[in-house]
């Protein structure tokens, strides 16, 4: 069990949604936290995959990490 404070207006919204979904406040908040954490894990994995791909391409193209910003700037300028 945990205790935390939330603004009254947010609590009213939570209670209204809980009633609409026929859930207790605790059930609704547990579901909300679970959904948030699942989205964060997916987002973290997606970024990890993007960085791994970038590192693999940089290695294959023999690009030094210090050169990346200049290469991006040059590309954006059409060079």
C-alpha positions as semicolon CSV with decimal commas, in nm:
position;residue;x (nm);y (nm);z (nm)
1;X;0,000;0,000;0,000
2;X;0,118;0,352;-0,079
3;X;-0,017;0,697;-0,010
4;X;0,027;1,001;-0,229
5;X;-0,144;1,332;-0,293
6;X;-0,306;1,450;-0,613
7;X;-0,492;1,773;-0,689
8;X;-0,865;1,771;-0,611
9;X;-0,967;1,827;-0,973
10;X;-0,758;1,528;-1,087
11;X;-0,912;1,317;-0,811
12;X;-1,259;1,414;-0,932
13;X;-1,162;1,304;-1,283
14;X;-1,025;0,975;-1,150
15;X;-1,342;0,912;-0,950
16;X;-1,567;0,996;-1,245
17;X;-1,376;0,763;-1,477
18;X;-1,368;0,488;-1,215
19;X;-1,743;0,511;-1,180
20;X;-1,792;0,511;-1,558
21;X;-1,573;0,202;-1,593
22;X;-1,728;0,041;-1,284
23;X;-1,392;0,012;-1,112
24;X;-1,270;0,118;-0,773
25;X;-1,036;0,414;-0,753
26;X;-0,753;0,172;-0,666
27;X;-0,826;-0,051;-0,966
28;X;-0,829;0,248;-1,201
29;X;-0,502;0,385;-1,063
30;X;-0,335;0,043;-1,077
31;X;-0,442;0,009;-1,440
32;X;-0,317;0,360;-1,518
33;X;0,025;0,294;-1,361
34;X;0,051;-0,043;-1,537
35;X;-0,035;0,114;-1,875
36;X;0,214;0,396;-1,820
37;X;0,494;0,155;-1,729
38;X;0,423;-0,069;-2,029
39;X;0,439;0,233;-2,263
40;X;0,765;0,350;-2,103
41;X;0,924;0,005;-2,141
42;X;0,819;-0,009;-2,508
43;X;0,951;0,342;-2,568
44;X;1,281;0,260;-2,399
45;X;1,321;-0,055;-2,608
46;X;1,241;0,140;-2,925
47;X;1,509;0,400;-2,846
48;X;1,758;0,128;-2,760
49;X;1,691;-0,033;-3,100
50;X;1,732;0,302;-3,277
51;X;2,064;0,370;-3,105
52;X;2,188;0,017;-3,175
53;X;2,099;0,059;-3,543
54;X;2,277;0,396;-3,554
55;X;2,587;0,253;-3,391
56;X;2,592;-0,040;-3,632
57;X;2,557;0,190;-3,935
58;X;2,823;0,429;-3,802
59;X;3,063;0,138;-3,756
60;X;2,990;0,006;-4,105
61;X;3,043;0,353;-4,255
62;X;3,347;0,420;-4,035
63;X;3,192;0,734;-3,890
64;X;3,347;0,870;-3,572
65;X;3,087;0,975;-3,310
66;X;3,248;1,321;-3,303
67;X;3,166;1,364;-3,674
68;X;2,794;1,296;-3,650
69;X;2,678;1,649;-3,570
70;X;2,876;1,797;-3,859
71;X;2,750;1,531;-4,099
72;X;2,390;1,601;-3,996
73;X;2,441;1,977;-4,035
74;X;2,602;1,927;-4,378
75;X;2,314;1,705;-4,488
76;X;2,054;1,956;-4,373
77;X;2,234;2,232;-4,563
78;X;2,241;2,018;-4,877
79;X;2,618;1,963;-4,877
